Amino acid sequence: MAFTCLVIIGIKFVSDLVLISVTVFRAGPAAAAALIASLYLYNQSTYQRIMRKHNKKRNRDPEDQQERVPLHL
């Protein structure tokens, strides 16, 4: 199972390298940099959407709705 996963990740990595090299030759380094950013860097709007869903779920959780009493003496 782990070997299969490594093979799949390897194939994806090689295909990304081919895609980036073709982009460099056809559209130039600026387009390749944009492609690399879109492939490997997260999107800020996606991150914010995930965090909003997480916060909504956390706020609905009954354990989080309980009153929190500070433990200061």
The 8 nearest C-alpha neighbors of each residue, nearest first, counted from 0:
[[1, 3, 2, 4, 5, 6, 7, 8],
 [2, 0, 4, 3, 5, 6, 7, 8],
 [3, 1, 5, 4, 0, 6, 7, 8],
 [4, 2, 6, 0, 1, 5, 7, 8],
 [3, 5, 1, 7, 2, 6, 8, 0],
 [4, 6, 2, 8, 3, 7, 9, 1],
 [7, 5, 9, 3, 4, 8, 10, 2],
 [6, 8, 10, 4, 9, 5, 11, 3],
 [9, 7, 11, 5, 6, 10, 12, 4],
 [10, 8, 6, 12, 7, 11, 5, 13],
 [9, 11, 7, 13, 12, 8, 14, 6],
 [12, 10, 8, 14, 9, 13, 15, 7],
 [11, 13, 15, 9, 10, 14, 8, 16],
 [14, 12, 16, 10, 15, 11, 9, 17],
 [13, 15, 17, 11, 16, 12, 10, 18],
 [16, 14, 18, 12, 13, 17, 19, 11],
 [17, 15, 13, 19, 14, 18, 20, 12],
 [18, 16, 14, 20, 15, 19, 21, 13],
 [17, 19, 15, 21, 16, 20, 14, 22],
 [18, 20, 22, 16, 17, 21, 31, 15],
 [19, 21, 23, 17, 22, 18, 16, 24],
 [22, 20, 18, 24, 23, 19, 25, 17],
 [21, 23, 19, 25, 20, 24, 26, 31],
 [24, 22, 27, 20, 28, 31, 21, 25],
 [25, 23, 21, 22, 27, 26, 20, 28],
 [24, 26, 22, 23, 27, 21, 20, 30],
 [27, 25, 22, 23, 30, 24, 28, 31],
 [26, 28, 23, 29, 30, 24, 25, 31],
 [27, 29, 31, 23, 30, 32, 26, 22],
 [30, 28, 32, 31, 27, 33, 26, 23],
 [29, 31, 33, 32, 28, 27, 26, 34],
 [30, 32, 28, 34, 33, 29, 23, 22],
 [33, 31, 35, 29, 34, 30, 28, 36],
 [32, 34, 30, 36, 31, 35, 37, 29],
 [35, 33, 31, 37, 32, 36, 38, 30],
 [36, 34, 38, 32, 37, 33, 39, 31],
 [37, 35, 33, 40, 34, 38, 39, 32],
 [36, 38, 34, 35, 39, 40, 33, 41],
 [39, 37, 35, 36, 34, 40, 41, 15],
 [38, 40, 36, 37, 35, 41, 34, 42],
 [41, 39, 36, 37, 38, 42, 35, 43],
 [42, 40, 43, 39, 46, 37, 45, 36],
 [41, 43, 45, 44, 46, 40, 37, 47],
 [42, 44, 46, 45, 47, 41, 48, 40],
 [45, 43, 47, 46, 42, 48, 49, 41],
 [46, 44, 48, 42, 43, 47, 49, 41],
 [47, 45, 43, 49, 44, 48, 50, 42],
 [46, 48, 50, 44, 45, 49, 51, 43],
 [49, 47, 45, 51, 50, 46, 44, 52],
 [48, 50, 46, 52, 47, 51, 53, 45],
 [49, 51, 53, 47, 52, 48, 54, 46],
 [52, 50, 54, 48, 53, 49, 47, 55],
 [53, 51, 55, 49, 50, 54, 56, 48],
 [52, 54, 50, 56, 51, 55, 57, 49],
 [53, 55, 57, 51, 56, 52, 58, 50],
 [56, 54, 52, 58, 57, 53, 51, 59],
 [57, 55, 53, 59, 54, 58, 52, 60],
 [56, 58, 54, 60, 55, 59, 53, 63],
 [57, 59, 55, 56, 60, 54, 63, 64],
 [60, 58, 56, 57, 61, 55, 64, 63],
 [59, 61, 57, 63, 58, 62, 56, 64],
 [62, 60, 64, 63, 59, 65, 58, 57],
 [63, 61, 64, 60, 65, 59, 66, 57],
 [62, 64, 61, 65, 60, 58, 57, 59],
 [63, 65, 61, 62, 66, 60, 58, 59],
 [66, 64, 63, 62, 67, 61, 68, 60],
 [65, 67, 68, 64, 63, 62, 69, 61],
 [66, 68, 65, 69, 63, 64, 70, 62],
 [67, 69, 66, 70, 71, 65, 72, 64],
 [70, 68, 71, 67, 72, 66, 65, 63],
 [69, 71, 68, 72, 67, 66, 65, 63],
 [72, 70, 69, 68, 67, 66, 65, 63],
 [71, 70, 69, 68, 67, 66, 65, 63]]
